[in-house]
Amino acid sequence: MNSPAEVAKNYIAIGKGKATNGIWKLLILGMLAGAFIALAGVGATTAAVNIPGSAGKFVGACIFPVGLAMVLLAGSELFTGNNLIIIPVLTGDIKFHQMLRNWIIVYIGNLIGAIIVAFLVVYGHVGNLFGGADGGLAAAMISAANGKVTMSFGDAFLKGICCNFLVCIAVWISFAAKDVTGKFWGLYMPIMLFVLCGFEHCVANMYYIPAGLFCKALYGVEKEALTWGSFFVKNLIPVTLGNIVGGAGLVGLPYWFIYLRDKQ
């Protein structure tokens, strides 16, 4: 396996490649990552919907890491993982604006991919499983979305920090492994942990909340707090800011300081 110092050094080249990719390549790879995370969300909700309490949450948490596995092993661009691009910025290998360019394009791609999956799943009537809006999968989708848009800004922000700390640690561990098995199990536990703890991931929420919104419209469920406006303002903004702090600030910055700062 690669040592932490080797991972840090290797990420400079990885980050440079991400920062210099073409717009369309980044957008399409971002859409794929958004779709992968969304499909993991579908699986996690479906697996947990009929299991009460913490047991259901645990089962869903065991399913969700498949999303990041697809992102890293199949090849795509995920905004939250790309918060580590702060490393080559700090080493001076790329410019700050190149990092922002990557983040913005990938973020838009993630959003498009996740919403497409949400639309296909809901209007393909996958939500009809286990009773639909009457206590089944559609009801679970609506409930999850409503819970996410009714938490406070502070809660969403702090849960976002915790989440992307673990996501970027998962990415970091996967880069330490040199084979597919090692990469998968390396990323698995931190991702399972963030889902189990109820932390907030902006790309996952790009699926969960639109899925709830589409279900609300399709099944005629009244949830006044659940709107497209609350999706962006009450959840996506604070969670995204928290994810940046957790990923770039609490993983990328410390590892640059420990392993790369004295070598510049």
Secondary structure, DSSP 8 states (H G I E B T S, - for coil): ---HHHHHHHHHHHHHHHHHS-HHHHHHHHHHHHHHHHHHHHHHHHHHTTS-HHHHHHHHHHHTTHHHHHIIIII---TTGGGGGHHHHHTTSS-HHHHHHHHHHHHHHHHHHHHHHHHHHHHTTGGGGGGTTTTSHHHHHHHHHHHHHSS-HHHHHHHHHHHHHHHHHHHHHHHH-SSHHHHHHHHHHHHHHHHHTT---HHHHHHHHHHHHHHHHHHT---TT--HHHIIIIIIHHHHHHHHIIIIIIIIHHHHHHHTGGG-
